[in-house]
Amino acid sequence: MNNTASILVLLFLAVTFVQSAYDKVFAWKGNVEWLKGHFAQTILKNNVPLALFIILVLELITGVFSLVGCVELWVNGGKTWGLYGAIFSSVTLIFLLLGQRLAKDYDGARTIAIYFVPSVLAVWWLS
């Protein structure tokens, strides 16, 4: 199978998650404050910084694995790191979806579902 589609999806995932992690790191305080309000009526209300840190770590792992996966596919056709990136992407998106559903933010949950489609396609293509 041609690896072009897989590389493009992995680049999409890498950009998505690295940029999101970057925003969290450099706007941590603002993110925590906004999310405290977003999750005020949920079981996460007292654990927002911890939840945000977990998502940040998952996003960083996803972004790095996806980027390394692009290079691996390009250089030698290997799929290991890309598969890891795609799996971490899917898991991260499931955590994000859970948060949006807990907050009853159904528009936000719908957006997460849109990102989930290429993520699962990458898992399938790279398996």
Residue pairs with C-beta under 8 A, 6 or more apart in sequence:
1 125
3 73
3 74
3 77
5 125
6 73
6 79
6 82
6 122
6 125
6 126
7 70
7 73
7 74
9 86
9 118
9 121
9 122
9 125
10 66
10 67
10 69
10 70
10 73
10 82
10 85
10 86
10 122
11 66
11 67
11 70
12 118
13 62
13 63
13 66
13 85
13 86
13 89
13 118
13 119
13 122
14 63
14 66
14 67
14 70
14 85
16 63
16 115
17 59
17 60
17 62
17 63
17 66
17 89
17 92
18 59
18 60
18 63
18 64
18 67
20 59
21 56
21 59
21 60
21 63
23 31
24 31
24 52
24 55
24 56
24 59
25 56
28 52
31 52
32 48
32 49
32 52
35 48
35 51
35 52
36 45
36 48
38 103
38 105
39 45
39 48
39 51
39 99
39 102
39 103
41 103
41 104
42 102
42 103
43 102
44 51
44 99
44 102
51 99
54 95
55 92
55 95
55 96
55 99
58 88
58 91
58 92
58 95
59 92
61 88
62 85
62 88
62 89
62 92
63 85
64 85
65 81
65 82
65 84
65 85
65 88
66 82
66 85
66 86
66 89
67 85
68 81
68 82
68 85
69 79
69 80
69 81
69 82
69 83
69 84
69 85
69 86
69 126
70 82
71 81
72 78
72 79
72 80
72 81
72 82
73 79
73 82
79 126
82 122
82 126
83 122
83 123
83 126
83 127
85 122
86 119
86 120
86 122
86 123
86 126
87 123
89 119
89 122
90 116
90 119
90 120
90 123
93 112
93 115
93 116
93 119
94 116
96 112
97 109
97 112
97 113
97 116
100 106
100 108
100 109
100 112
101 109
